[in-house]
Amino acid sequence: EAAHWQEILRMDLSNSASDEHAILYVARGLTLHPPRPDHDEELELRKLPFEELYQMVLRGDVRDSLTVAGVMRVKLMLLDGSLQK
């Protein structure tokens, strides 16, 4: 659950193979709830500073495209001051 959502990026996931779109948000005022994974899914919740996540992306430890795009967009927004407080 989040008290506030800010849209940060819209992406076409594969403009040649599908019409699937993604919308990425920054969420604030979070309330933690227990995960409810599907029967064939394993989830691990981790809380870490944004800068640590950013460094994980730069090292290639985090490689999925939506996370990488979102982290890089947030970094740019932090640098130019456009991320809402």
URMORA-V554574 format. One record per residue. N is the residue number from 0. SS is DSSP state (@ for helix, = for strand, . for the rest). Layout:
((N	SS) (N	SS))
//
This chain:
((0	.) (1	=) (2	=) (3	=) (4	=) (5	=) (6	=) (7	=) (8	=) (9	=) (10	=) (11	=) (12	.) (13	.) (14	.) (15	.) (16	.) (17	.) (18	.) (19	.) (20	=) (21	=) (22	=) (23	=) (24	=) (25	=) (26	=) (27	=) (28	=) (29	=) (30	.) (31	.) (32	.) (33	.) (34	.) (35	.) (36	.) (37	.) (38	.) (39	.) (40	.) (41	.) (42	.) (43	.) (44	.) (45	.) (46	.) (47	.) (48	.) (49	@) (50	@) (51	@) (52	@) (53	@) (54	@) (55	@) (56	@) (57	@) (58	@) (59	.) (60	.) (61	.) (62	.) (63	.) (64	@) (65	@) (66	@) (67	@) (68	@) (69	@) (70	@) (71	@) (72	@) (73	@) (74	@) (75	@) (76	@) (77	@) (78	@) (79	@) (80	.) (81	.) (82	.) (83	.) (84	.))
//
